[in-house]
Amino acid sequence: MFLKTTARRLMAASAAALTGALLIAGCAAITPASSASDDSEFELADYIQERVDSGEPLRIKLSYHDPSLAFATPIKVGMEEAAEEFGADVSLIGPTGGDAAKQVSELQTLIQQQAVDGLAVSSASSDALKPVISQAHSAGIPIISFNTDNPGSDQMGFVGQDLKASGEAEAEELLKSLGDNPSGKVVVFSLDTGAGWSHDRFGGFESALADTDLEIVGPVNVGNEPSEAYNTVESTMSGQSDVVGIAGLDCCSTTAAAKWLSQSGKTGEISMVGFDLLSTTADYIRNDVVTFTISQNPTEQGYQAVKVLAEYLTDGTAIESVDTGAQIITKDNLDEATVED
């Protein structure tokens, strides 16, 4: 198990360095940490230092904005790999349904009770999380963001995909599938258009199509309940004409839109692209409903979030941001990719 895990880490590192790698095509550019905090002013809490000095297992919490999402499953796998490797007591927490107020309350309780030695947060709302990130930082708890960035906060680093660059990559690859000088409509769907990650990813997508003759419709909010998401896609598409492309910005909107396309009789007429590699998405790729999807390496996100915090606490290793990349998954490399549920 250890050799297999180590090999995977080395392969991931090599892929990040080689942007022309065949399996990991279209990797996002590495960006510096999005952080407003000055780590030279950070002072580790006394209770945490005492636990580290005594060799007690580190208590690291990964607060994910909605653990009920399928995407959380591979994050937990990576988190547990790192927990075993670093001998840490690690758990995935967060509010079902993406309730920012509940996420903040849960984090505040951990801080007040001194029940955590390191925190990684994936926010339901960047604005809502900024104060509690500052609270943790001021309390001497090392805190980073993972999966969704919190720029301008007191986070000490970010582990995850460059969201804007991933949106740009999705649009650029979609253009290739549409041929020379395409025109018509591209309908974009998101499970939460109000979320920071959705805004950033759509911003990249939109900018990459700015100089084309394509008209973007959306992003249309579908939510994360499957039947409601499908109904929203169906009602949206019924009011559109001259659609040449559909783009999902996440796992759930991608599967909902792909389901509609597969049942509409328009497979092959409309290019469908999306994000994340759920098993249903993999099936749609195999059946030529979805042209490609972009994986953001959720297992690696869970692993690296724990690793960054554990090495900081035990070895004093400086916290640096980790870009987990953008993997373009097509029918050609699908069998080599890791399904995310």
Secondary structure as a PSIPRED ss2 file (coil, helix, strand):
# PSIPRED VFORMAT (PSIPRED V4.0)

   1 M C   1.000  0.000  0.000
   2 F H   0.000  1.000  0.000
   3 L H   0.000  1.000  0.000
   4 K H   0.000  1.000  0.000
   5 T H   0.000  1.000  0.000
   6 T H   0.000  1.000  0.000
   7 A H   0.000  1.000  0.000
   8 R H   0.000  1.000  0.000
   9 R H   0.000  1.000  0.000
  10 L H   0.000  1.000  0.000
  11 M H   0.000  1.000  0.000
  12 A H   0.000  1.000  0.000
  13 A H   0.000  1.000  0.000
  14 S H   0.000  1.000  0.000
  15 A H   0.000  1.000  0.000
  16 A H   0.000  1.000  0.000
  17 A H   0.000  1.000  0.000
  18 L C   1.000  0.000  0.000
  19 T C   1.000  0.000  0.000
  20 G C   1.000  0.000  0.000
  21 A C   1.000  0.000  0.000
  22 L C   1.000  0.000  0.000
  23 L C   1.000  0.000  0.000
  24 I C   1.000  0.000  0.000
  25 A C   1.000  0.000  0.000
  26 G C   1.000  0.000  0.000
  27 C C   1.000  0.000  0.000
  28 A C   1.000  0.000  0.000
  29 A C   1.000  0.000  0.000
  30 I C   1.000  0.000  0.000
  31 T C   1.000  0.000  0.000
  32 P C   1.000  0.000  0.000
  33 A C   1.000  0.000  0.000
  34 S C   1.000  0.000  0.000
  35 S C   1.000  0.000  0.000
  36 A C   1.000  0.000  0.000
  37 S C   1.000  0.000  0.000
  38 D C   1.000  0.000  0.000
  39 D H   0.000  1.000  0.000
  40 S H   0.000  1.000  0.000
  41 E H   0.000  1.000  0.000
  42 F C   1.000  0.000  0.000
  43 E C   1.000  0.000  0.000
  44 L C   1.000  0.000  0.000
  45 A C   1.000  0.000  0.000
  46 D H   0.000  1.000  0.000
  47 Y H   0.000  1.000  0.000
  48 I H   0.000  1.000  0.000
  49 Q H   0.000  1.000  0.000
  50 E H   0.000  1.000  0.000
  51 R H   0.000  1.000  0.000
  52 V H   0.000  1.000  0.000
  53 D H   0.000  1.000  0.000
  54 S C   1.000  0.000  0.000
  55 G C   1.000  0.000  0.000
  56 E C   1.000  0.000  0.000
  57 P C   1.000  0.000  0.000
  58 L C   1.000  0.000  0.000
  59 R E   0.000  0.000  1.000
  60 I E   0.000  0.000  1.000
  61 K E   0.000  0.000  1.000
  62 L E   0.000  0.000  1.000
  63 S E   0.000  0.000  1.000
  64 Y C   1.000  0.000  0.000
  65 H C   1.000  0.000  0.000
  66 D C   1.000  0.000  0.000
  67 P C   1.000  0.000  0.000
  68 S C   1.000  0.000  0.000
  69 L C   1.000  0.000  0.000
  70 A C   1.000  0.000  0.000
  71 F C   1.000  0.000  0.000
  72 A H   0.000  1.000  0.000
  73 T H   0.000  1.000  0.000
  74 P H   0.000  1.000  0.000
  75 I H   0.000  1.000  0.000
  76 K H   0.000  1.000  0.000
  77 V H   0.000  1.000  0.000
  78 G H   0.000  1.000  0.000
  79 M H   0.000  1.000  0.000
  80 E H   0.000  1.000  0.000
  81 E H   0.000  1.000  0.000
  82 A H   0.000  1.000  0.000
  83 A H   0.000  1.000  0.000
  84 E H   0.000  1.000  0.000
  85 E H   0.000  1.000  0.000
  86 F H   0.000  1.000  0.000
  87 G C   1.000  0.000  0.000
  88 A C   1.000  0.000  0.000
  89 D E   0.000  0.000  1.000
  90 V E   0.000  0.000  1.000
  91 S E   0.000  0.000  1.000
  92 L E   0.000  0.000  1.000
  93 I E   0.000  0.000  1.000
  94 G C   1.000  0.000  0.000
  95 P C   1.000  0.000  0.000
  96 T C   1.000  0.000  0.000
  97 G C   1.000  0.000  0.000
  98 G C   1.000  0.000  0.000
  99 D C   1.000  0.000  0.000
 100 A H   0.000  1.000  0.000
 101 A H   0.000  1.000  0.000
 102 K H   0.000  1.000  0.000
 103 Q H   0.000  1.000  0.000
 104 V H   0.000  1.000  0.000
 105 S H   0.000  1.000  0.000
 106 E H   0.000  1.000  0.000
 107 L H   0.000  1.000  0.000
 108 Q H   0.000  1.000  0.000
 109 T H   0.000  1.000  0.000
 110 L H   0.000  1.000  0.000
 111 I H   0.000  1.000  0.000
 112 Q H   0.000  1.000  0.000
 113 Q C   1.000  0.000  0.000
 114 Q C   1.000  0.000  0.000
 115 A C   1.000  0.000  0.000
 116 V C   1.000  0.000  0.000
 117 D C   1.000  0.000  0.000
 118 G E   0.000  0.000  1.000
 119 L E   0.000  0.000  1.000
 120 A E   0.000  0.000  1.000
 121 V E   0.000  0.000  1.000
 122 S C   1.000  0.000  0.000
 123 S C   1.000  0.000  0.000
 124 A C   1.000  0.000  0.000
 125 S C   1.000  0.000  0.000
 126 S H   0.000  1.000  0.000
 127 D H   0.000  1.000  0.000
 128 A H   0.000  1.000  0.000
 129 L H   0.000  1.000  0.000
 130 K H   0.000  1.000  0.000
 131 P H   0.000  1.000  0.000
 132 V H   0.000  1.000  0.000
 133 I H   0.000  1.000  0.000
 134 S H   0.000  1.000  0.000
 135 Q H   0.000  1.000  0.000
 136 A H   0.000  1.000  0.000
 137 H H   0.000  1.000  0.000
 138 S H   0.000  1.000  0.000
 139 A C   1.000  0.000  0.000
 140 G C   1.000  0.000  0.000
 141 I C   1.000  0.000  0.000
 142 P C   1.000  0.000  0.000
 143 I E   0.000  0.000  1.000
 144 I E   0.000  0.000  1.000
 145 S E   0.000  0.000  1.000
 146 F E   0.000  0.000  1.000
 147 N C   1.000  0.000  0.000
 148 T C   1.000  0.000  0.000
 149 D C   1.000  0.000  0.000
 150 N C   1.000  0.000  0.000
 151 P C   1.000  0.000  0.000
 152 G C   1.000  0.000  0.000
 153 S C   1.000  0.000  0.000
 154 D C   1.000  0.000  0.000
 155 Q C   1.000  0.000  0.000
 156 M C   1.000  0.000  0.000
 157 G C   1.000  0.000  0.000
 158 F E   0.000  0.000  1.000
 159 V E   0.000  0.000  1.000
 160 G E   0.000  0.000  1.000
 161 Q C   1.000  0.000  0.000
 162 D C   1.000  0.000  0.000
 163 L H   0.000  1.000  0.000
 164 K H   0.000  1.000  0.000
 165 A H   0.000  1.000  0.000
 166 S H   0.000  1.000  0.000
 167 G H   0.000  1.000  0.000
 168 E H   0.000  1.000  0.000
 169 A H   0.000  1.000  0.000
 170 E H   0.000  1.000  0.000
 171 A H   0.000  1.000  0.000
 172 E H   0.000  1.000  0.000
 173 E H   0.000  1.000  0.000
 174 L H   0.000  1.000  0.000
 175 L H   0.000  1.000  0.000
 176 K H   0.000  1.000  0.000
 177 S H   0.000  1.000  0.000
 178 L H   0.000  1.000  0.000
 179 G C   1.000  0.000  0.000
 180 D C   1.000  0.000  0.000
 181 N C   1.000  0.000  0.000
 182 P C   1.000  0.000  0.000
 183 S E   0.000  0.000  1.000
 184 G E   0.000  0.000  1.000
 185 K E   0.000  0.000  1.000
 186 V E   0.000  0.000  1.000
 187 V E   0.000  0.000  1.000
 188 V E   0.000  0.000  1.000
 189 F E   0.000  0.000  1.000
 190 S E   0.000  0.000  1.000
 191 L C   1.000  0.000  0.000
 192 D C   1.000  0.000  0.000
 193 T C   1.000  0.000  0.000
 194 G C   1.000  0.000  0.000
 195 A C   1.000  0.000  0.000
 196 G H   0.000  1.000  0.000
 197 W H   0.000  1.000  0.000
 198 S H   0.000  1.000  0.000
 199 H H   0.000  1.000  0.000
 200 D H   0.000  1.000  0.000
 201 R H   0.000  1.000  0.000
 202 F H   0.000  1.000  0.000
 203 G H   0.000  1.000  0.000
 204 G H   0.000  1.000  0.000
 205 F H   0.000  1.000  0.000
 206 E H   0.000  1.000  0.000
 207 S H   0.000  1.000  0.000
 208 A H   0.000  1.000  0.000
 209 L C   1.000  0.000  0.000
 210 A C   1.000  0.000  0.000
 211 D C   1.000  0.000  0.000
 212 T C   1.000  0.000  0.000
 213 D E   0.000  0.000  1.000
 214 L E   0.000  0.000  1.000
 215 E E   0.000  0.000  1.000
 216 I E   0.000  0.000  1.000
 217 V E   0.000  0.000  1.000
 218 G E   0.000  0.000  1.000
 219 P E   0.000  0.000  1.000
 220 V E   0.000  0.000  1.000
 221 N E   0.000  0.000  1.000
 222 V C   1.000  0.000  0.000
 223 G C   1.000  0.000  0.000
 224 N C   1.000  0.000  0.000
 225 E C   1.000  0.000  0.000
 226 P H   0.000  1.000  0.000
 227 S H   0.000  1.000  0.000
 228 E H   0.000  1.000  0.000
 229 A H   0.000  1.000  0.000
 230 Y H   0.000  1.000  0.000
 231 N H   0.000  1.000  0.000
 232 T H   0.000  1.000  0.000
 233 V H   0.000  1.000  0.000
 234 E H   0.000  1.000  0.000
 235 S H   0.000  1.000  0.000
 236 T H   0.000  1.000  0.000
 237 M H   0.000  1.000  0.000
 238 S H   0.000  1.000  0.000
 239 G C   1.000  0.000  0.000
 240 Q C   1.000  0.000  0.000
 241 S C   1.000  0.000  0.000
 242 D C   1.000  0.000  0.000
 243 V E   0.000  0.000  1.000
 244 V E   0.000  0.000  1.000
 245 G E   0.000  0.000  1.000
 246 I E   0.000  0.000  1.000
 247 A E   0.000  0.000  1.000
 248 G E   0.000  0.000  1.000
 249 L C   1.000  0.000  0.000
 250 D C   1.000  0.000  0.000
 251 C H   0.000  1.000  0.000
 252 C H   0.000  1.000  0.000
 253 S H   0.000  1.000  0.000
 254 T H   0.000  1.000  0.000
 255 T H   0.000  1.000  0.000
 256 A H   0.000  1.000  0.000
 257 A H   0.000  1.000  0.000
 258 A H   0.000  1.000  0.000
 259 K H   0.000  1.000  0.000
 260 W H   0.000  1.000  0.000
 261 L H   0.000  1.000  0.000
 262 S H   0.000  1.000  0.000
 263 Q H   0.000  1.000  0.000
 264 S H   0.000  1.000  0.000
 265 G C   1.000  0.000  0.000
 266 K C   1.000  0.000  0.000
 267 T E   0.000  0.000  1.000
 268 G C   1.000  0.000  0.000
 269 E C   1.000  0.000  0.000
 270 I E   0.000  0.000  1.000
 271 S E   0.000  0.000  1.000
 272 M E   0.000  0.000  1.000
 273 V E   0.000  0.000  1.000
 274 G E   0.000  0.000  1.000
 275 F E   0.000  0.000  1.000
 276 D C   1.000  0.000  0.000
 277 L C   1.000  0.000  0.000
 278 L C   1.000  0.000  0.000
 279 S H   0.000  1.000  0.000
 280 T H   0.000  1.000  0.000
 281 T H   0.000  1.000  0.000
 282 A H   0.000  1.000  0.000
 283 D H   0.000  1.000  0.000
 284 Y H   0.000  1.000  0.000
 285 I H   0.000  1.000  0.000
 286 R H   0.000  1.000  0.000
 287 N C   1.000  0.000  0.000
 288 D C   1.000  0.000  0.000
 289 V C   1.000  0.000  0.000
 290 V C   1.000  0.000  0.000
 291 T C   1.000  0.000  0.000
 292 F E   0.000  0.000  1.000
 293 T E   0.000  0.000  1.000
 294 I E   0.000  0.000  1.000
 295 S E   0.000  0.000  1.000
 296 Q C   1.000  0.000  0.000
 297 N C   1.000  0.000  0.000
 298 P H   0.000  1.000  0.000
 299 T H   0.000  1.000  0.000
 300 E H   0.000  1.000  0.000
 301 Q H   0.000  1.000  0.000
 302 G H   0.000  1.000  0.000
 303 Y H   0.000  1.000  0.000
 304 Q H   0.000  1.000  0.000
 305 A H   0.000  1.000  0.000
 306 V H   0.000  1.000  0.000
 307 K H   0.000  1.000  0.000
 308 V H   0.000  1.000  0.000
 309 L H   0.000  1.000  0.000
 310 A H   0.000  1.000  0.000
 311 E H   0.000  1.000  0.000
 312 Y H   0.000  1.000  0.000
 313 L H   0.000  1.000  0.000
 314 T H   0.000  1.000  0.000
 315 D H   0.000  1.000  0.000
 316 G C   1.000  0.000  0.000
 317 T C   1.000  0.000  0.000
 318 A C   1.000  0.000  0.000
 319 I C   1.000  0.000  0.000
 320 E C   1.000  0.000  0.000
 321 S C   1.000  0.000  0.000
 322 V E   0.000  0.000  1.000
 323 D E   0.000  0.000  1.000
 324 T C   1.000  0.000  0.000
 325 G C   1.000  0.000  0.000
 326 A C   1.000  0.000  0.000
 327 Q E   0.000  0.000  1.000
 328 I E   0.000  0.000  1.000
 329 I E   0.000  0.000  1.000
 330 T C   1.000  0.000  0.000
 331 K C   1.000  0.000  0.000
 332 D C   1.000  0.000  0.000
 333 N C   1.000  0.000  0.000
 334 L H   0.000  1.000  0.000
 335 D H   0.000  1.000  0.000
 336 E H   0.000  1.000  0.000
 337 A C   1.000  0.000  0.000
 338 T C   1.000  0.000  0.000
 339 V C   1.000  0.000  0.000
 340 E C   1.000  0.000  0.000
 341 D C   1.000  0.000  0.000
